[in-house]
Amino acid sequence: MADALLKINGLTKAYPGVVANNNVSFEIKKGEVHALLGENGAGKSTLVKMIYGLVKPDSGQMTLNNSDYSPVSPNAARSSGVAMVFQHFSLFDALTVAENIALGMDDAPKPRELSKSIELVSHAYGLPLEPNRIVGTLSAGERQRVEIIRCLLQNPELLIMDEPTSVLTPQEVEILFKTLRQLKEEGTSILYISHKLEEIRALCDEATVLRHGEKVATCVPSKTTAREMAEMMVGASFANPVKSSRNIGETILSVKALSSSSQDQFGTSLKSINIDLKAGEILGIGGVAGNGQDELLSALSGELKTNANAIQFNGEPIGELGPIKRRQLGLLSAPEERLGHAAAPAMSLKENTVITAARRMGLLKSGFVNWSSANDYAEEVIEDFDVRTPGTHTPAGSLSGGNLQKFVVGREVLQKPEVLVINQPTWGVDAAAAASIRQKLLDLADNGAGVVVISQDLDELLEISDHFCALNEGSLSEIVPTAGLGMDQIGLMMGGSTASFEESAQ
């Protein structure tokens, strides 16, 4: 048995109205990949923030290499040999790789020395980087490399990784896993947080399961099924989404030869996009991050205006209409970025319902917000989508990522749109919540709505969509039936192959 690197004993942290962690104890061995599992709001984020010095525990102790460990800041944690790769990248698009890495180091070497170190370390771990590349030109997978190399340059003994594969392709996941296994062989310990349970089974040696802020179980992932781990997290069994046969109606949303320049300097312009979405249909759109997903949602939602006839809703041109008017017609959307785009962090959940649901849900009275109605609607979203929060007064920014995702999706779904366009609907949510959200989207379609699901989770798209296509460098592939679609065909489509579905199937 390997010696313990980090021992956690009785860590407790409470906030007004909620106990985030209650008497949590476990240990991470040297050279071990240890999973931290739990549904949204289980206390994972608070726990790793205490380990990384971002949050001070109310009680409990930690030891690192058998010495007292109580970091007062991330700087102190890094000095002790603890590094963390966050779920949300903290990079500046306009700066180079080397400049971004230097900003994240406590004592960065001179630029020439740092560039040499980046090249050496990144190639040694199979994550090659060009120090002088502008970060804004990098793919999501390459940005992940920047964050990882920034940590590895500091020779950590413990590397904390929060949802590291959420924006990676299957090929990039394999590269990352090879790197993590190499680190493990060299004696580095890894604390790994992910909702992708098959990844946990493939990579991790042991798992600690949290529920409602308390440790409830440990397991060996390779000897435990994904279903069993999911039920440990939830504390009960849960139903998988049921895709019923439904009647597909007439075209409700038509996109013809939509081309549009990205408003982001490092974005992707759309090139002659064609879509015919029918009532009761779910269209799945796959693709590697950064290939025009955000731009497509912006064009469909009305944030990015286009030629009037490029987009038609129920036969009427809407390309020049903004988001408010499109929402009034019944075309709703939920973007990928939760904080700052889908929700205002400093505003309460009640206030955030007003942002998108004011007119459609009757939250206005004589031109003023009816706060009682807004509160009732927020409570309905919280209850129906199992959002773990003290109440409607809670600021959106204080929710865990998964719980905020459930709130954002619920706020749109419960408005009963005729068309819903949603980007990454289950990003960062646990298995049970993901199954619930997918079922809600299926229910929407069963009731006659058209649904466009943009996602990097191919299993998700295959599970719920009727038709599939892929975005590549702003161009949309041929739209084909999902039934019978194989991963080889999907790979061709995501890679921009011009081969037809029939040709790729041969």
C-alpha positions in Angstrom: 0.0 0.0 0.0 1.3 3.4 -0.9 1.7 6.0 1.7 -0.9 8.8 2.0 0.0 12.1 0.5 -3.0 14.1 1.7 -5.1 13.2 4.7 -8.4 15.0 5.2 -10.0 14.6 8.6 -13.4 16.0 9.6 -13.5 19.0 7.3 -16.7 21.0 7.8 -17.8 24.2 6.0 -21.1 25.9 6.4 -22.7 28.9 4.7 -25.9 30.7 5.6 -28.7 28.3 4.9 -26.5 25.3 3.8 -23.8 23.0 5.1 -21.5 22.5 2.2 -19.3 19.9 3.8 -20.0 18.1 7.0 -17.2 16.1 8.8 -15.6 14.8 5.5 -12.7 12.5 5.9 -10.6 10.5 3.3 -7.1 10.3 2.0 -5.2 10.4 -1.3 -2.3 8.1 -1.7 1.0 8.9 -3.4 0.8 8.1 -7.1 -2.9 7.5 -7.0 -5.7 8.9 -9.3 -8.5 9.5 -6.8 -12.0 10.4 -8.0 -14.3 12.7 -6.1 -17.9 11.9 -7.0 -21.2 13.5 -6.1 -24.3 15.0 -7.7 -24.6 18.7 -8.2 -24.5 20.5 -4.9 -22.9 17.6 -3.0 -20.0 19.7 -1.8 -17.2 18.8 -4.2 -16.4 22.3 -5.2 -16.2 23.5 -1.6 -14.0 20.6 -0.6 -11.4 21.2 -3.4 -11.5 24.9 -2.7 -10.5 24.2 0.9 -7.7 21.9 -0.3 -6.5 24.6 -2.7 -6.6 27.5 -0.2 -9.6 29.3 -1.7 -11.9 28.6 1.3 -11.0 28.2 5.0 -12.7 25.3 6.7 -14.8 25.9 9.8 -13.3 22.8 11.5 -11.3 19.8 10.7 -7.6 19.2 9.7 -5.5 18.3 6.7 -2.0 16.9 6.6 0.2 16.8 3.5 3.2 14.4 3.7 2.4 13.9 7.4 2.8 17.7 8.1 0.0 20.1 9.0 -1.6 21.6 5.9 -3.8 24.6 6.1 -3.3 26.8 3.1 -4.5 30.4 3.5 -4.4 31.1 -0.3 -3.8 29.3 -3.6 -0.2 30.7 -3.5 0.3 28.8 -0.2 -1.2 25.7 -1.8 1.1 25.8 -4.8 4.1 26.4 -2.6 3.2 23.2 -0.8 3.0 21.2 -4.0 -0.8 21.4 -4.7 -2.0 22.6 -8.2 -5.4 22.9 -9.7 -6.9 22.9 -13.2 -10.3 24.6 -13.1 -13.3 23.6 -15.1 -13.5 27.2 -16.6 -10.3 28.3 -18.3 -8.7 31.5 -16.9 -6.9 32.6 -20.0 -6.5 35.8 -21.9 -7.3 35.4 -25.6 -5.1 38.3 -26.7 -1.9 37.0 -25.0 0.4 34.2 -26.0 0.6 30.8 -24.4 3.9 31.8 -22.6 2.4 35.1 -21.4 -0.7 33.3 -20.0 1.4 30.7 -18.3 3.7 33.4 -16.8 0.6 35.2 -15.3 -0.4 32.0 -13.5 3.1 31.4 -11.9 4.2 32.8 -8.6 7.8 33.2 -9.7 7.9 33.0 -13.5 11.3 32.7 -15.1 12.6 35.0 -17.9 10.5 34.8 -21.1 13.2 32.9 -23.1 13.7 30.3 -20.3 10.0 29.9 -19.8 9.4 29.3 -23.5 12.0 26.6 -23.5 10.5 25.0 -20.5 7.0 25.1 -22.0 8.3 23.3 -25.1 10.3 20.7 -23.1 7.6 19.9 -20.6 4.7 20.0 -23.0 6.4 17.6 -25.4 7.6 15.3 -22.6 4.0 14.8 -21.5 2.5 14.5 -25.0 0.7 17.9 -24.9 2.8 19.9 -27.3 2.4 23.7 -27.2 3.9 26.6 -29.1 4.8 29.2 -26.6 4.3 32.1 -29.0 0.8 31.1 -30.2 -2.0 33.6 -29.4 -4.4 31.8 -27.0 -7.4 33.1 -29.0 -6.4 31.0 -31.9 -6.3 27.7 -29.9 -8.9 25.0 -29.8 -10.6 24.1 -26.5 -8.3 21.1 -26.2 -5.2 23.2 -26.7 -6.4 25.7 -24.1 -6.8 22.8 -21.7 -3.1 21.9 -22.4 -2.1 25.5 -21.4 -3.8 25.1 -18.0 -2.2 21.7 -17.4 1.3 22.7 -18.5 1.1 25.8 -16.3 0.5 23.4 -13.4 3.1 20.9 -14.4 5.9 23.5 -14.6 5.5 23.9 -10.9 6.2 20.2 -10.2 3.1 19.5 -8.1 2.7 16.5 -5.8 -1.1 16.7 -6.0 -2.9 17.8 -9.2 -6.6 18.6 -8.8 -8.6 18.4 -12.0 -12.2 19.7 -12.2 -14.3 18.3 -15.2 -11.2 18.3 -17.4 -12.8 16.5 -20.4 -16.0 18.6 -20.7 -14.8 20.4 -23.9 -12.5 17.7 -25.3 -13.0 15.4 -28.3 -12.6 11.6 -27.7 -9.2 11.7 -29.2 -8.1 14.6 -26.9 -9.5 12.6 -23.9 -7.2 9.7 -24.8 -4.2 12.1 -25.0 -5.1 13.6 -21.6 -5.5 10.1 -20.0 -2.1 9.1 -21.4 -0.6 12.1 -19.8 -2.3 11.5 -16.4 -1.2 7.9 -16.4 2.4 9.1 -17.0 2.1 11.5 -14.1 0.8 8.7 -11.9 3.8 6.5 -12.8 6.1 9.4 -11.8 4.5 9.5 -8.4 2.1 12.5 -8.8 -1.2 12.1 -7.1 -4.4 13.3 -9.0 -7.7 14.3 -7.5 -10.1 13.9 -10.4 -13.7 15.4 -10.5 -16.0 14.3 -13.4 -19.6 13.4 -14.1 -18.4 11.1 -16.9 -18.5 7.9 -15.0 -17.1 5.6 -17.7 -14.0 7.9 -17.7 -13.8 7.4 -13.9 -13.9 3.7 -14.4 -11.1 3.8 -17.0 -8.8 6.1 -15.1 -9.2 6.2 -11.4 -7.9 3.8 -8.7 -10.3 4.8 -5.9 -13.4 7.0 -5.6 -14.9 8.9 -2.7 -18.6 9.7 -3.0 -20.2 12.8 -1.4 -23.9 13.3 -0.9 -25.4 16.4 0.6 -22.0 17.5 1.9 -21.2 14.2 3.6 -19.0 11.3 2.6 -21.3 8.3 2.0 -19.2 5.7 0.2 -15.9 4.7 -1.3 -15.4 2.3 -4.2 -12.9 0.9 -6.7 -14.3 2.3 -10.0 -12.9 -0.5 -12.2 -14.9 -2.9 -10.1 -18.1 -0.8 -10.0 -20.5 -0.1 -12.8 -21.3 3.4 -13.8 -24.9 2.8 -12.8 -23.9 1.7 -9.3 -21.7 4.8 -8.9 -24.5 7.1 -10.1 -26.9 5.5 -7.6 -24.3 5.9 -4.8 -24.2 9.6 -5.6 -28.0 10.1 -5.7 -28.9 7.7 -2.9 -31.6 6.1 -5.1 -32.2 4.6 -8.5 -33.3 6.8 -11.3 -34.9 6.3 -14.7 -33.0 6.6 -18.0 -34.6 8.8 -20.7 -37.4 7.2 -22.7 -37.5 8.1 -26.4 -41.0 7.3 -27.6 -42.2 7.3 -31.2 -43.8 10.6 -32.0 -45.5 12.3 -34.9 -43.2 14.7 -36.7 -45.1 17.7 -38.0 -44.5 20.5 -40.5 -41.4 22.6 -40.7 -41.5 25.2 -38.0 -38.0 26.7 -38.2 -36.2 27.1 -41.6 -32.7 28.3 -42.1 -31.6 29.0 -45.6 -28.0 29.8 -46.7 -27.2 31.5 -43.4 -23.8 33.1 -43.5 -22.6 35.5 -40.8 -19.3 36.9 -39.7 -18.4 36.2 -36.0 -18.4 39.3 -33.8 -15.6 37.7 -31.8 -12.1 38.3 -33.2 -11.2 34.7 -32.4 -14.7 33.3 -33.3 -15.8 31.2 -36.2 -18.0 32.7 -39.0 -21.0 30.7 -40.3 -21.0 29.5 -43.9 -24.2 28.8 -45.7 -26.1 27.0 -42.9 -29.3 25.1 -44.0 -31.7 23.7 -41.5 -35.4 22.6 -41.7 -36.6 21.8 -38.1 -40.0 20.2 -37.9 -42.5 20.3 -35.0 -41.9 17.4 -32.7 -38.3 16.9 -34.0 -35.0 16.9 -32.0 -32.0 17.9 -34.2 -28.7 17.1 -32.7 -25.7 19.2 -33.7 -22.3 17.8 -32.8 -18.8 19.2 -33.3 -15.6 20.1 -31.5 -15.8 23.3 -29.4 -15.0 26.4 -31.3 -16.4 25.4 -34.7 -19.3 27.9 -34.7 -21.6 26.6 -32.0 -21.8 29.9 -30.1 -22.3 31.8 -33.4 -25.1 29.5 -34.5 -27.0 29.9 -31.3 -26.6 33.7 -31.4 -28.0 33.7 -35.0 -30.9 31.6 -34.1 -31.7 33.4 -30.8 -31.6 36.8 -32.3 -28.5 38.1 -30.5 -26.8 38.1 -33.9 -29.1 39.6 -36.6 -29.0 38.3 -40.1 -30.8 38.8 -43.4 -34.5 38.7 -42.7 -35.2 35.7 -45.0 -32.3 33.7 -43.8 -34.3 32.5 -40.8 -38.0 31.8 -41.0 -40.3 30.9 -38.1 -43.7 29.4 -39.0 -43.2 30.8 -42.5 -42.4 34.3 -41.4 -39.0 36.0 -41.8 -37.4 36.7 -38.5 -33.7 37.2 -39.3 -33.8 40.9 -38.4 -35.7 40.4 -35.1 -34.0 40.6 -31.8 -34.2 38.0 -28.9 -37.2 39.6 -27.2 -39.4 39.5 -30.3 -38.3 36.0 -31.1 -39.2 34.9 -27.6 -42.6 36.4 -27.9 -43.1 34.3 -31.0 -42.0 31.2 -29.2 -38.4 30.7 -30.2 -36.4 30.4 -27.0 -32.7 29.6 -26.4 -30.2 28.7 -23.6 -26.5 29.4 -24.3 -23.5 27.4 -23.2 -22.0 30.0 -20.9 -24.0 30.0 -17.7 -22.6 32.9 -15.8 -22.8 36.2 -17.6 -24.7 35.0 -20.6 -27.5 32.7 -19.5 -27.6 34.2 -16.0 -26.5 37.4 -14.2 -24.2 36.2 -11.3 -25.0 38.9 -8.8 -28.8 38.8 -9.4 -31.1 36.4 -7.5 -32.7 33.4 -9.1 -36.0 35.3 -8.9 -34.5 38.2 -10.8 -32.9 35.9 -13.3 -36.3 34.5 -14.2 -37.5 38.0 -15.2 -34.6 38.3 -17.7 -36.0 35.8 -20.1 -39.5 34.9 -18.9 -41.0 38.4 -18.1 -43.4 38.6 -21.0 -44.0 34.9 -21.9 -44.8 34.0 -18.3 -46.8 37.2 -17.4 -44.3 38.5 -14.9 -45.1 42.1 -15.7 -48.0 44.1 -14.5 -48.7 47.6 -15.9 -45.1 47.8 -17.1 -43.7 46.8 -13.7 -42.3 43.5 -12.5 -44.7 41.5 -10.5 -42.3 40.1 -8.0 -44.8 37.7 -6.5 -45.3 36.1 -9.9 -41.6 36.1 -10.5 -41.0 34.4 -7.2 -43.7 31.8 -7.9 -42.1 31.0 -11.3 -38.6 30.7 -9.8 -40.0 28.3 -7.2 -41.6 26.2 -9.9 -38.3 26.0 -11.8 -36.4 25.1 -8.6 -38.9 22.3 -7.7 -39.4 20.8 -11.1 -35.7 20.7 -12.0 -34.5 19.8 -8.5 -32.2 22.9 -8.1 -30.3 22.7 -4.8 -30.5 26.2 -3.4 -31.6 27.9 -0.1 -34.3 29.8 -2.1 -35.3 32.1 -4.8 -33.3 35.0 -3.2 -30.0 33.2 -3.8 -27.6 34.9 -6.2 -27.1 32.8 -9.4 -23.4 33.1 -9.0 -23.5 31.2 -5.6 -25.0 28.0 -7.1 -22.8 25.1 -8.1 -22.3 24.9 -11.9 -24.6 21.9 -12.3 -27.4 23.5 -10.2 -27.2 26.7 -12.2 -27.3 24.7 -15.4 -30.5 23.0 -14.1 -32.0 26.3 -13.3 -31.2 27.9 -16.7 -32.6 24.9 -18.6 -35.7 24.7 -16.5 -36.4 28.4 -16.8 -36.6 28.0 -20.6 -38.3 24.6 -20.8 -41.1 25.6 -18.5 -42.0 28.5 -20.8 -43.2 25.8 -23.3 -41.4 27.1 -26.3 -42.4 26.2 -29.9 -38.7 26.0 -30.7 -35.9 25.6 -28.1 -32.3 26.0 -29.2 -29.9 24.8 -26.4 -26.1 24.6 -26.3 -24.6 22.0 -24.0 -27.8 21.2 -22.0 -26.2 18.8 -19.5 -22.7 20.4 -19.2 -21.4 19.8 -15.7 -24.5 18.0 -14.3 -24.5 14.6 -12.6 -25.8 11.5 -14.2 -29.3 11.6 -12.6 -29.7 15.3 -13.5 -28.5 14.7 -17.0 -31.1 11.9 -17.5 -33.8 14.2 -16.1 -32.9 17.1 -18.4 -32.7 14.9 -21.5 -36.2 13.5 -20.6 -37.5 17.1 -20.3 -36.2 17.8 -23.8 -37.8 14.6 -25.1 -41.1 15.6 -23.4 -40.9 19.0 -25.1 -40.7 17.3 -28.5 -43.5 14.8 -27.6 -45.7 17.9 -27.0 -44.9 19.2 -30.5 -42.0 21.6 -29.9 -39.0 21.6 -32.2 -35.7 21.2 -30.3 -32.2 22.0 -31.5 -29.5 20.5 -29.2 -26.0 21.6 -29.7 -23.6 19.4 -27.7 -20.1 17.9 -27.6 -21.6 14.9 -25.8 -22.1 12.5 -28.7 -23.8 9.8 -26.5 -26.3 12.5 -25.5 -27.1 13.4 -29.1 -27.4 9.8 -30.1 -29.7 9.1 -27.2 -32.3 11.8 -27.8 -32.0 13.3 -31.3 -34.0 12.2 -34.4 -31.5 13.7 -36.8 -27.9 14.6 -36.5 -25.4 16.9 -38.2 -22.0 18.4 -37.3 -20.4 21.8 -37.4 -16.9 22.1 -38.7 -15.2 25.5 -39.2 -18.6 27.2 -39.4 -20.1 24.8 -42.0 -22.9 22.3 -41.3 -22.7 18.8 -42.6 -25.5 16.9 -44.2 -28.4 16.3 -41.8 -29.0 12.5 -41.5 -31.2 10.2 -39.4 -29.7 9.4 -36.0 -30.9 5.8 -36.1 -28.1 3.5 -37.3 -25.5 6.2 -37.2 -22.1 4.9 -36.3 -19.1 6.7 -34.6 -17.0 6.3 -37.8 -19.7 8.2 -39.8 -19.9 10.8 -37.0 -16.1 11.2 -37.1 -16.2 11.9 -40.8 -18.9 14.5 -40.3 -17.2 16.3 -37.5 -14.0 16.3 -39.5 -15.7 18.2 -42.3 -15.9 15.3 -44.8 -18.0 16.1 -47.8 -18.9 12.4 -48.4 -22.6 11.8 -48.3 -24.2 9.6 -45.6 -24.7 6.8 -48.0 -21.1 6.9 -49.1 -19.8 6.9 -45.5 -22.0 4.0 -44.6 -20.5 1.8 -47.3 
